[in-house]
Amino acid sequence: MSMKSVAVTIPTLGASHLLDTLSSLPVGLPLYLRDNRVDNWGVARSWNWGIRQALADGAQYVLVLNDDVQLRGDDFIDRLVSDLDKDGVILVSGRPDHVNPGPSDARLAMSAFLCDERLFREIGPFDEQFFPAYFEDADMLHRIQRSSWRTYLDSEAVFHHWVSSTRNEILGARRTGHSYKVNRERFFKKWGFYPDVNKKKS
């Protein structure tokens, strides 16, 4: 795989583990860093921006990362690219090292996922009404489940995730309890059920 065909996008609120995330990336990958410290676009809009910009600049694949993850192993990106090339697969992710290996149809770890231009063309962008965070990922995964496409979780593509570190460190991110409840209700109004974020794909 030519690393020039892969770009990385990371929304950040300035959490301390951002440097760990950046240092775990292969040297030379195009990077689209969305700084949300002053003007917070939220998760969905930041992801949409990063994916669109990377694709417009010629990337074939876009790796979307939280600002508090660290990739493990030299083959992490290669594995995800290979997984995305499997028949019928439109979105792939690695596995956080605190999660036991499981089946490839388990719910994706959306703190480190890979997509290409088909995601927005076939499924559409992330719904920016889920603001600033929570359930934008569940919404996307449900839309994929309703389509003829499928997702794939690679248990061997491992990364470390300092879970909730941004929320714990950044004052503005601590005020997300309200958005969790609002966005959970928004999901219900849109789809008619409450998402079980731990549920495996059916």
Salt bridges, closest charged atoms under 4 A:
ASP20 OD2 - HIS17 ND1 2.85
ASP35 OD2 - ARG37 NH2 2.61
ASP68 OD1 - HIS161 NE2 3.20
ASP83 OD1 - LYS86 NZ 3.89
ASP97 OD2 - ARG72 NH1 3.36
ASP97 OD2 - HIS160 ND1 3.01
ASP116 OD1 - ARG118 NE 2.95
GLU117 OE2 - ARG121 NH2 2.68
GLU122 OE2 - ARG121 NH1 2.64
ASP127 OD2 - LYS190 NZ 2.78
ASP137 OD2 - ARG107 NH2 3.40
ASP139 OD2 - ARG143 NH1 2.96
ASP139 OD1 - LYS190 NZ 2.88
ASP154 OD2 - ARG79 NE 2.89
